[in-house]
């Protein structure tokens, strides 16, 4: 196999890089070193979640925060790429998702704040439409659902962390059994 460029990785960044290179007419090979981060983490597009490494308050408007970051740190990759490239990149991701038939939403001017599987709030500007109803900025109660026998998600643990870390008072967890599926089938 002959390629112009090798992209190493399997997360959204690597996939976006490979797609961009391929669309420019170059031959690209994607080196898949093992399990993708997408297996362990949920797939969202995060441009800037927190203004600094030590900040505890998430960014509400990523475009505004990136502009401040560019002004403050002229050697940062966003500064080198420029604001137009950051905006074009988020638009390109949405376009690709829609072309693939995936329902995603968001924009560079607003972060969603979504709960992770461990119950921590995660800022992101683009996310699957099925996940955005879980935006923690919404006032509705939050119910996390786990499935009996499924060991990879502990809804009770996530709800407890979300209550403690985010201060969300109206958070609960339920565990259900899917009809026709028992612990031996999950």
C-alpha positions in Angstrom: 0.0 0.0 0.0 1.3 3.4 -1.0 0.1 6.6 0.7 1.0 10.3 0.7 0.2 10.7 4.4 -0.3 8.3 7.4 -2.6 9.4 10.1 -2.1 7.5 13.4 -5.1 7.3 15.7 -8.8 6.4 15.7 -10.5 9.2 17.5 -12.6 11.9 15.9 -9.5 14.1 15.4 -7.7 11.3 13.5 -10.8 10.5 11.4 -11.3 14.2 10.6 -7.7 14.6 9.6 -7.8 11.5 7.3 -11.0 12.6 5.7 -9.7 16.1 5.1 -6.5 14.7 3.5 -8.5 12.3 1.4 -10.8 15.0 0.1 -7.8 17.1 -0.9 -7.0 14.3 -3.4 -4.1 12.7 -1.5 -3.8 9.1 -0.6 -4.1 8.5 3.1 -3.7 5.5 5.3 -5.2 5.4 8.8 -3.1 3.5 11.2 -5.4 1.9 13.8 -3.1 1.1 16.8 -5.8 -0.5 18.9 -9.2 0.3 20.4 -10.5 3.7 19.5 -11.0 6.3 22.2 -14.6 6.4 20.8 -15.1 3.0 22.5 -14.4 4.4 25.9 -15.6 8.0 25.6 -18.6 9.4 24.0 -18.1 11.1 20.6 -18.5 14.8 20.8 -16.6 17.7 19.3 -15.0 19.8 22.0 -13.3 23.0 20.8 -12.7 24.6 24.2 -14.3 23.4 27.4 -12.5 25.5 30.0 -10.6 28.8 29.5 -7.5 27.5 31.4 -6.1 24.2 32.7 -7.1 25.2 36.2 -10.5 26.7 35.6 -13.5 25.1 37.2 -16.2 27.0 35.3 -16.9 25.7 31.8 -16.9 27.9 28.8 -20.4 28.9 27.6 -19.3 30.5 24.2 -16.4 28.6 22.6 -16.0 31.2 19.8 -15.5 33.9 22.3 -13.1 31.8 24.4 -11.0 30.8 21.4 -10.7 34.5 20.4 -9.4 35.3 23.9 -7.1 32.3 23.8 -5.7 33.4 20.5 -5.0 36.9 21.8 -3.5 35.5 25.0 -1.3 32.7 23.5 -0.2 33.5 19.9 1.7 30.2 19.6 -1.3 28.0 20.5 -2.4 25.8 17.6 -5.7 27.7 17.4 -3.8 30.9 17.0 -1.6 29.4 14.3 -4.7 28.0 12.4 -6.7 31.2 12.9 -10.3 31.8 14.0 -11.6 31.3 10.4 -10.1 27.8 10.3 -11.6 26.9 13.7 -15.0 28.0 12.5 -14.6 26.2 9.2 -13.6 23.0 11.0 -16.7 22.8 13.2 -18.8 23.5 10.2 -17.0 20.8 8.2 -17.6 18.3 11.0 -21.3 19.0 11.1 -21.5 18.7 7.3 -19.7 15.3 7.3 -22.0 13.9 10.0 -25.1 15.0 8.1 -23.7 13.6 4.8 -23.2 10.3 6.7 -26.9 10.4 7.8 -26.0 11.2 11.4 -28.2 13.6 13.4 -25.8 16.0 15.1 -26.3 19.6 16.3 -24.5 22.5 17.8 -22.4 25.5 16.8 -19.2 27.2 17.8 -21.0 29.9 19.7 -22.4 27.6 22.4 -21.3 24.7 24.5 -23.6 21.9 25.6 -22.7 20.6 29.1 -23.3 16.8 28.9 -22.9 14.3 31.7 -20.3 11.6 31.1 -20.7 7.9 32.0 -18.9 8.7 35.3 -21.1 11.6 36.1 -18.9 14.5 35.3 -20.0 17.5 33.3 -18.3 17.7 29.8 -18.5 20.8 27.7 -18.8 20.3 23.9 -20.0 22.4 21.0 -21.1 19.6 18.7 -22.9 16.4 19.8 -25.3 13.8 18.5 -28.9 15.1 18.7 -29.8 12.1 20.9 -27.5 13.3 23.6 -28.3 17.1 23.6 -31.5 16.6 25.6 -29.2 15.7 28.5 -27.7 19.2 28.5 -27.1 20.1 32.2 -28.1 23.7 31.6 -31.7 22.6 31.1 -33.9 22.9 34.2 -35.5 19.5 33.8 -34.8 16.6 36.2 -32.1 14.1 35.1 -32.7 10.4 35.2 -29.8 8.1 34.3 -30.8 4.6 33.2 -28.7 1.5 33.5 -29.5 -2.0 32.3 -29.5 -5.1 34.5 -26.5 -7.2 33.7 -24.7 -4.5 31.8 -21.4 -4.0 33.6 -20.0 -1.1 31.6 -22.3 1.6 33.0 -23.2 2.2 36.6 -26.1 4.7 36.5 -26.1 5.0 40.3 -22.4 5.9 40.4 -22.8 8.5 37.6 -25.9 10.0 39.3 -24.1 10.2 42.7 -21.1 12.0 41.1 -23.3 14.3 39.1 -25.1 15.4 42.3 -21.9 15.9 44.2 -19.8 17.5 41.5 -22.3 19.5 39.6 -24.7 20.3 42.4 -27.6 19.0 40.5 -30.2 18.2 43.1 -32.8 16.5 40.9 -30.7 13.6 39.7 -31.7 10.0 40.0 -30.8 6.6 38.6 -32.9 3.6 37.6 -32.0 0.1 36.5 -34.2 -1.7 34.0 -34.2 -5.2 32.5 -34.5 -5.2 28.8 -37.2 -7.7 27.7 -35.6 -10.8 26.2 -32.2 -10.0 27.5 -30.7 -11.2 30.8 -27.3 -10.7 32.3 -26.0 -13.6 30.2 -26.9 -11.8 27.0 -25.3 -8.4 27.7 
